[in-house]
Amino acid sequence: MAKDLYGDNSNGLMRQITVGIVTAAVIGVWAFASTRASSHDLERVEIESRSADAALNQEIRELRTYLHELDVEQSAFRAQVREALSIK
């Protein structure tokens, strides 16, 4: 029984368990390493993110400027209508 348990032959229980554990560990390490992003990739993503944020902020500033201009034009038009209708 001791020979079978500790793997003195090819059917030993400990040998089967060890092979399973080692196989799972190798696959786990490989999967972990394959999914890890390198520091270069992280820097590239950070730079792209900052660039996208800057572009979005610029578009928001332009939109606010445009909306302000529309508000001023609308106020001027309302003032002209009130003046034409003699509304105070």
C-alpha positions in Angstrom: 0.0 0.0 0.0 2.8 2.5 0.8 4.3 2.0 -2.6 1.0 2.8 -4.3 0.4 5.8 -2.1 3.7 7.6 -2.6 4.2 6.8 -6.2 6.7 4.0 -6.4 4.8 2.8 -9.4 3.0 4.8 -12.1 -0.4 4.5 -10.5 0.5 6.1 -7.1 -2.0 8.5 -5.6 0.5 11.1 -4.6 2.1 11.1 -8.0 -1.3 11.6 -9.7 -2.1 14.5 -7.3 1.3 16.1 -7.8 1.0 15.9 -11.6 -2.5 17.5 -11.3 -1.2 20.3 -9.1 1.8 21.0 -11.2 -0.2 21.1 -14.4 -2.8 23.5 -12.8 0.0 25.7 -11.5 1.8 25.9 -14.9 -1.5 26.7 -16.6 -2.4 29.3 -14.0 1.0 31.0 -14.2 0.8 31.1 -18.0 -2.8 32.5 -17.9 -1.7 35.2 -15.4 1.3 36.2 -17.4 -0.6 36.3 -20.7 -3.3 38.6 -19.3 -0.9 41.0 -17.6 -0.3 44.3 -19.4 3.2 45.6 -19.6 4.1 48.9 -18.1 4.6 50.2 -21.7 1.0 49.3 -22.5 -0.3 51.0 -19.4 1.7 54.2 -20.2 0.3 54.2 -23.8 -3.3 53.8 -22.5 -2.8 56.6 -20.0 -1.4 58.9 -22.7 -4.4 58.1 -25.0 -6.8 58.6 -22.1 -5.3 62.0 -21.3 -5.5 63.0 -25.0 -9.1 61.9 -25.2 -9.9 63.8 -22.0 -8.2 67.0 -23.4 -10.2 66.7 -26.7 -13.5 66.2 -24.8 -12.8 69.2 -22.5 -12.1 71.3 -25.6 -15.3 70.2 -27.2 -17.2 71.0 -24.0 -15.7 74.5 -23.9 -16.7 75.1 -27.5 -20.2 73.9 -26.8 -20.5 76.2 -23.8 -19.3 79.1 -25.9 -21.8 78.3 -28.6 -24.7 77.9 -26.1 -23.7 81.3 -24.5 -23.8 82.9 -27.9 -27.2 81.4 -28.6 -28.5 82.7 -25.2 -27.2 86.2 -26.0 -28.9 86.2 -29.4 -32.1 84.9 -27.9 -32.1 87.6 -25.3 -31.5 90.2 -27.9 -34.4 88.9 -30.0 -36.7 88.9 -27.0 -35.7 92.5 -26.3 -36.5 93.5 -29.9 -39.9 91.7 -29.6 -40.7 93.4 -26.3 -39.7 96.7 -27.8 -41.8 96.2 -30.9 -44.9 95.1 -28.9 -44.2 97.8 -26.3 -44.0 95.2 -23.5 -42.1 96.2 -20.4 
